[in-house]
Amino acid sequence: MNPMSYPDQRLLQTIVANNVNALLVLDMTGTVLFANNAALRLFGRCAEQLQGSPLGFPLQPGLTVDAEIVRPDQSVVIVDLRVEPIEWYGSPAMLAVLHDITERKQAEQLLIETQQLLHSALDALPSAIAILDRYGRVLAANVRWLQLGPLLGVDTFDCAVGAAFLAACQLGRGSAVVIATAIEQLLASAQERYENEVAAVDSTRRWLSVRAVRFGAGSRVRVVIVLEDVSARHQADQIALVRRRVLELIARQYDLRTIARELLQLIGEQMPDLVYAAYAIRSAGVFVSYHHEILHDDQPNLDRWAEQILTMSPYPRQRIAELPLDSPVGQRMQELIQLHIVNRAWIAVVRTNRDQADGWLLLCRRNDTPLTTDEKQAIDQIEQLTIIALEQHTTLHKLAYQAHHDALTGLPNRLLFEDRLQQAIDLARRNNSLVAVLFIDLDRFKHVNDTLGHAIGDLLLIQVARRFELCLRATDTLARHGGDEFLLVLPEITSPQHVATVARRLHEALDRPFFINGHEIFVSASIGASLYPIDGSDVVSLQRAADIAMYRAKHTLRNSFQFFDAAITNASLEQLQIETLLRRAIERNELLLYYQPKVDRSGNLTSFEALLRWNSAELGMVSPVRFIPVAEETGLIIPIGIWVLTELARQVREWQRQGLPLVPVAANVSALQFAHVDFVQQVADILAQAALPAGWLELELTETMLMGQIEDLRRQLTELRQLGVTLAIDDFGTGYSSLSYLHLLPISILKIDRSFIMRLDQSDATVERSITNAIIALGHHLGMQVVAEGVETEGQFQILLSAGCDLFQGYYIERPLPPDETVAWLRRKV
C-alpha cells in the first residue's frame, strides 16, 4: 500500500493545480499527466492538447536546464526547467517546475550585443582609449590602446583588459611615472581632468597626447584615458619653432653663420641618428658643422674633410644625392666613419630663387635607412630659409630695418612706433577694446653718461632694451623715442590693470644691476601711461598724455608709475595688489570663515550662514567688499568657492566629532561659480567626501542668477536638490526675476534683502514695510520659508515678527563668529 493515500494525492493535485508557478506532472517516459493553469498559459495550449503529449525535453532530475517552448502562435518562450521525482496516484512520476525567463534572457542578449557594439565602436576610433576602475585596473580598451599604451613606458600585457595599469605605471619609467601621478590624483578627486603631451619611451621620437577624465564617484569612480599620436603635429611645431627662431635671427640681422647653425639644428632635430652634418654657403663664405657624440679631437678632421667635399661643388645637377662611402671621397675618412658608425651619407643642393646652387648640405647618419619624407621636407625648409637669409637679409630687410629701427638698440624708431600705434587704434576702434601707450624715462641716466662716458651709456641702453623686450608680448611694440626715453604700445588690452602689470614687470626688469665693461650699474625708470579712448583718440594726443603722466611719476617719486588719470592709477594699483596677494591667499591659509546664526520666531537656532573673510599678512583683515569683486573679475572666485564648500564640510564634520548637533550651514554662490560647467559635479564630489547626513548644506543664489534659460536652470537646480542641498534666493527684491516661473524652481527659502530691513523701524518707512510684507506673503504663498537678514534692532525684529517672517539673521541676533566662538555659542544653545 502506497504511504500516500488517494485523498492525499487529491490534495497534492489541488496544490499543483492552484500553484502560481507552471507545473507539470510527467510519467517516467516524459508524457504529461497533468498541467496546472499556469503551465497551460505558459504553453499557450488547453489541457486536452497538453495532457497525454510528450514534453519533448530531456529529463534530468535535480538539475535546472534552459528550454525553449514554441507556442501555437509561433512565439517562443524561454524557461528554466527543473524536474523532481514524486509519486502520482501510486505510481512513480516526475514534477516539472517551469519559470519564464524570456525577459531575462533577452536582457542578457541585449547586454552582450551592447558590449559587442561598444567594443566595436571603441576599436573603430582612431584614438587609443582605456577605462580604468578605482584601483587602476583596465576595464575596457580598444585595439589602438594596445598599440600606443606601451609607448608610455609599460609592457603590453600591462595595458590589456584586467591588468593593473596604474601599478605598472608606478613601477615604470619615463612618462609612466607622470601618468601614474595624474591617475592617482584623478581617482582621489584631487582633480577632474588631466591633459599633457609626453615623449614615447622608445627610440621612434614619437609624441603622445594624453587626456584623462574622471567620472562617477565612490566605488563607481572611473578614469577614461585617451591617447593620440601627435608626432606629426609635434614635429611640425618643432620645425615651425626653429623656422620662427631663424626668421627672428634674420630680422635682427644676425650673421649668416649663426643662422646656418640654427638650420643644422633643425635637421638634427628631425634625424635622431644624425652623427655629423655640415653646411656651406658659397656666396657668403660660410661653413658650419653639427655633430652628435663626436670626439673633440675628431671634429677638426671631419670638418676639413666635409669642407673639401662641399666647396668643390659636388653633384651640381642632383637635388639630393647619396655619397658612396666606399668611393675615394669616403675612403679618405673611412677610419673616422667606422669609428662613429656612419652607414649612409647624402649631399643636398641648396638653391636660391635664381635656381642657382649656392649651398651644399652634408648628412651622415648611423642607421642604414633612406631619407624619410619628413627629413626631405626638413631639407626643403633649410633651402627656403636660406633663400630668405640670402635675399631678404641683404636687400629689403636691410633697407626697411634702417628706415624703421633705432641704429643703437635695434628697436623700432618713432616712425615705426607711430605706425604700429595707429594700427592698434584702428583695431581697438573695430573691436571696442583699449590701447595703452607707455612713456618710459630712465632716472638719472645723464649721470651715467657724465661719469662713465657715452660709450658705456650706449651699451646700457642696449641692455635695457633687451630686458624690456623680455617683458612683452609679440604683439606689443617697444620703441626708442630718443636719448634715454622709450615708448611702448600695448594693443588689445581689456583693463587698466593689465597696463599696471606690464609697468610692474618693466620695473622688476631693472631691479638687477647691469654689468658693463667692469662697471656695476643700477638704473630705474619713471613710467607714464595713457589709454585709448579715455585719454585720447589719436597718436599725438595719446603720446602727449603718456608724456605728462611720466613727468608726474618722475616728480612724485622716482621709479614709479602713473596713469594720465590719477584716479585710474590708484584704483588699478590697489586692485593689482589685491589680485596678486589673493592668488596666494589659499595656499598661505589666509582665508577663513565666520558663521552667523539664523534663528526662528522662538529664538531657536535653525542654521548658520558662512561668511568669507581674508586675513592678509600684508594688508591685514581685508573687507569682502574690496576683494570679492577682484575675485569675480579675475576668475579666482571659482577656486575660492570650492575652498569654501570644502572647508564647510570639514568644519561640520569637526563639530560632529565634538558631539555638537548637526546644524545646516549656508554658503553664498557667485554667478561665475554657478555658471561653471562642472559646478553640480563639484558639489556632488564634496558631499560624497563629507559623508555627512543629507541636508547639512544650503546654497544661497542671488535673484539675478535665476534669469537664464528656465529649462537649463530648472534642471541644474533640480540636480542640486536631488543631492540633498537646500536652495535659497539671497537679496530677494533687488533683482528682476520673473514671478511667472519662480514657483517652478525648487527653491525652499527667500531672503529679504537687507536694504528693506535697515529702515524698517523708521517712521517714514511705509514703502519698505509694504515691500517686506509683500515678500513675506509671496514666499508663504509659494511654500517657502522667509528669512530677514540684517536685523539689527528690537524694532525691526518686532515688525518682522508681526508680519509673519519665519527666520531672522543679523547683529540683533548675533554677529558673525569665528569658528571657536561659534562652538561656544552652539554649546550654550544646546
Secondary structure, DSSP 4 states (H G I P E B T S, - for coil): --SS-HHHHHHHHHHHHH-SSEEEEE-TTSBEEEE-HHHHHHHT--HHHHTTSB--S---TT-EEEEEEE-TTS-EEEEEEEEEEEEETTEEEEEEEEEE-HHHHHHHHHHHHHHHHHHHHHHHSSSEEEEE-TTSBEEEE-HHHHHHGGGGTS-GGGGSTTSBHHHHHHT--THHHHHHHHHHHHHTTS-SEEEEEEE-SSTT--EEEEEEEEES-GGG-EEEEEEEE-HHHHHHHHHHHHHHHHHHHHHTT--HHHHHHHHHHHHHHH-TTEEEEEEEETTTTEEEEEESS--TTTHHHHHHHHHHHHHT---TT-SEEE--TTSHHHHTTHHHHHHTT--EEEEEEEE-TTS-EEEEEEEEESSS-PPPHHHHHHHHHHHHHHHHHHHTTTTHHHHHHHHHB-TTT--B-HHHHHHHHHHHHHHHHHHT-EEEEEEEEETTHHHHHHHH-HHHHHHHHHHHHHHHHTTS-TT-EEEEEETTEEEEEEEEE--HHHHHHHHHHHHHHTSSPEEETTEEE---EEEEEEEETTT-SSHHHHHHHHHHHHHHHHHH-SS-EEESSHHHHHHHHHHHHHHHHHTTTTTTT-EEEEEEEEE-TTS-EEEEEEEEEEEETTTEEE-HHHHHHHHHHHTTHHHHHHHHHHHHHHHHHHHHHTT-----EEEE--HHHHTSTTHHHHHHHHHHHHT--TT-EEEEEEGGGG-S-HHHHHHHHHHHHHTT-EEEEEEETSS---HHHHTTS---EEEE-HHHHTTTTSTT-HHHHHHHHHHHHHHHHTT-EEEEE---SHHHHHHHHHTT--EEESTTT---B-HHHHHHHHHHH-
